[in-house]
Amino acid sequence: MGISPGLSIDEHRGKYQSPVDGFDVLIYTGSGLMGREITNIRSCDMVVIAGGRTGTLGELAIAYDEGRLIGVLTGTGGITALVEEIVRVSGKDTGARVVYDDDPASLIDRLLTVYKTEHIRKPSCFCDSRTGG
């Protein structure tokens, strides 16, 4: 599944120069490159970051603030080299969990284990578990 910044397949391909091959479904948000990130993050149970630049930094910030399970494929450069420091200096407990690994298969295995055993049970960061609201 892909989350498109465009309003249509034509805008997805033309304006954003984005591929359509490899997707079973493309959701056209019309939100632009930055706006679609919120839909992207809120539509998933976990986020994996490999390399990355400013768009990835934005997705990391959203995923962290949304309390998501985040996997970082270390050794891929870009934003991944800074994630630990970004999380540390944020000084914010959102319920997010960050897992680091330099092996893609191991990272996915570890994320699935954490999700199935711990993260799936945590309340949403928008829900106060003490009051149920």
MOGI-V267016 format. One record per pair of residues at least 12 apart in sequence whose ideal C-beta (glycine too) atoms are under 10 Angstrom apart, sorted by the first residue. I is the first residue (numbers start at 1). J is the second residue. If there is no record, write none. Layout:
{{I/J} {I/J}}
This chain:
{{1/23} {1/24} {1/25} {1/26} {1/27} {1/40} {1/43} {1/44} {2/18} {2/19} {2/20} {2/22} {2/23} {2/24} {2/25} {2/26} {2/27} {2/28} {2/36} {2/40} {3/23} {3/25} {3/26} {3/27} {3/28} {3/29} {3/31} {3/36} {3/37} {3/38} {3/39} {3/40} {3/41} {3/42} {3/43} {3/44} {4/16} {4/18} {4/20} {4/23} {4/26} {4/27} {4/28} {4/29} {4/30} {4/31} {4/36} {4/39} {4/40} {5/18} {5/28} {5/29} {5/30} {5/31} {5/32} {5/33} {5/34} {5/35} {5/36} {5/37} {5/39} {5/40} {6/18} {6/26} {6/28} {6/29} {6/30} {6/31} {6/32} {6/33} {6/36} {7/28} {7/29} {7/30} {7/31} {7/32} {8/26} {8/28} {8/30} {9/26} {9/28} {11/28} {11/30} {12/26} {12/28} {15/32} {16/32} {16/33} {16/36} {18/33} {27/39} {27/40} {27/43} {33/54} {33/55} {33/58} {34/54} {34/55} {34/58} {34/59} {34/62} {36/55} {36/59} {37/55} {37/56} {37/58} {37/59} {37/60} {37/61} {37/62} {37/63} {38/58} {38/59} {38/62} {38/66} {40/59} {40/62} {40/63} {41/58} {41/59} {41/60} {41/61} {41/62} {41/63} {41/64} {41/65} {41/66} {41/68} {41/70} {42/62} {42/63} {42/66} {42/68} {44/63} {44/66} {44/68} {44/69} {45/68} {45/69} {45/111} {45/112} {45/115} {45/119} {45/120} {46/63} {46/68} {46/69} {46/70} {46/71} {46/97} {46/99} {46/108} {46/111} {46/112} {46/114} {46/115} {46/119} {47/59} {47/60} {47/62} {47/63} {47/64} {47/66} {47/68} {47/69} {47/70} {47/71} {47/72} {47/96} {47/98} {47/111} {48/63} {48/69} {48/70} {48/71} {48/72} {48/73} {48/99} {48/104} {48/107} {48/108} {48/111} {49/63} {49/70} {49/71} {49/72} {49/73} {49/74} {49/76} {49/78} {49/79} {49/80} {49/83} {49/98} {49/100} {50/71} {50/72} {50/73} {50/74} {50/75} {50/76} {50/77} {50/78} {50/79} {50/80} {50/104} {50/107} {51/73} {51/75} {51/76} {51/77} {51/78} {51/79} {51/80} {51/81} {52/72} {52/73} {52/76} {52/77} {52/78} {52/79} {52/80} {52/81} {52/82} {52/83} {53/77} {53/78} {53/79} {54/78} {54/79} {55/79} {56/78} {56/79} {56/80} {56/83} {57/78} {57/79} {57/82} {57/83} {57/86} {58/79} {59/79} {60/72} {60/79} {60/80} {60/82} {60/83} {60/86} {60/87} {60/96} {60/98} {61/86} {61/90} {63/94} {63/96} {63/98} {64/83} {64/86} {64/87} {64/90} {64/92} {64/94} {64/95} {64/96} {64/97} {64/98} {64/125} {65/90} {65/92} {65/94} {65/95} {65/96} {65/125} {66/94} {66/95} {66/96} {66/124} {66/125} {66/126} {67/93} {67/94} {67/95} {67/96} {67/97} {67/119} {67/122} {67/123} {67/124} {67/125} {67/126} {67/127} {68/94} {68/95} {68/96} {68/97} {68/98} {68/119} {68/125} {69/95} {69/96} {69/97} {69/98} {69/99} {69/111} {69/112} {69/114} {69/115} {69/118} {69/119} {69/120} {69/122} {70/83} {70/87} {70/96} {70/97} {70/98} {70/99} {70/100} {70/111} {71/97} {71/98} {71/99} {71/100} {71/101} {71/104} {71/107} {71/108} {71/110} {71/111} {71/112} {71/114} {71/115} {72/84} {72/87} {72/98} {72/99} {72/100} {72/101} {72/102} {72/107} {73/100} {73/101} {73/102} {73/103} {73/104} {73/106} {73/107} {73/108} {74/100} {74/101} {74/102} {74/103} {74/107} {75/100} {75/101} {75/102} {75/103} {76/102} {76/104} {80/100} {80/102} {83/98} {83/100} {84/98} {84/100} {86/98} {93/125} {94/125} {95/119} {95/122} {95/123} {95/124} {95/125} {95/126} {95/127} {96/119} {96/122} {96/125} {97/111} {97/114} {97/115} {97/118} {97/119} {97/122} {99/111} {99/113} {99/114} {99/115} {99/119}}
